[in-house]
Amino acid sequence: MRAGRILPMITTHQPIIRMTNLSVNINKVATLRNARGENTPDVERVAVDCERFGADGITVHPRPDERHIRHDDVIALRPLVKTEFNIEGYPSDDFMRLVLMVRPEQVTLVPDAPDAITSSAGWDVAAHMEMLTSIVDRLHEVGVRASIFVGTDPANIKAAAATGADRVELYTKPYADMYPSDPEAAVAPYVEASMAAHKAGLGVNAGHDLNLENLKFFHERLPYLNEVSIGHAIISDALYLGLEAAIRQYKACLQ
């Protein structure tokens, strides 16, 4: 008789492995390129290299003045990005025309003023409910996932779910600012926000000032975290570590 193959015992007590994706924001690469007005560094090549080095997605945030990522960059990147393309921005008419034409996997709606240096707050969703709901509907019509940039207020997150959005992106600068002095207090509102989003049926993204010092702790504490979007810190660390090593170190924080 042939001996039967012994199968491993499966129990309900085995740990659940959470996968959190890393989307690399390449805006700062475009800022450096634009300083000389030529094509060095090559934004398209950097996007391809980021994926080759392990990034799970590419994020861009085209602004009205095109001071970093330009509209023609977004169009050129669409066929090159093979993982997940995430476009952030305020849903102006020009922005919506661009994303509806390009059709990335995800659009992250942010409440930035046209002249904002960087994102500095999330939406007051209830105050913009009608507009955001209309934008989410338009994105869904062309098969694009919609994410709304918010703070940690559970009521605001619940309002985001009411727009029909698929995810929220948690604005993490307050966490990053408090982390050096009190990590547990810094992360506590984000744990609550993550749970509130999951309960409302939303996926959870996060971004802003996450770095190699604070990312691992953040990832370990949040019960639900689909994706982090990081640009400035990764590109800054790449000056010292190299782009491949920087991406690999950020990925290690998410394992």
Secondary structure as UniProt FT lines:
FT   TURN            12..13
FT   STRAND          21..25
FT   HELIX           27..34
FT   TURN            35..37
FT   HELIX           43..52
FT   TURN            53..54
FT   STRAND          57..60
FT   TURN            64..65
FT   HELIX           71..77
FT   TURN            78..80
FT   STRAND          85..89
FT   HELIX           93..102
FT   STRAND          106..109
FT   TURN            114..115
FT   HELIX           126..128
FT   HELIX           129..141
FT   TURN            142..143
FT   STRAND          145..150
FT   HELIX           154..162
FT   TURN            163..164
FT   STRAND          167..171
FT   HELIX           173..178
FT   TURN            179..181
FT   HELIX           183..199
FT   TURN            200..201
FT   STRAND          203..207
FT   TURN            212..214
FT   HELIX           215..221
FT   STRAND          227..230
FT   HELIX           232..241
FT   HELIX           243..253
//
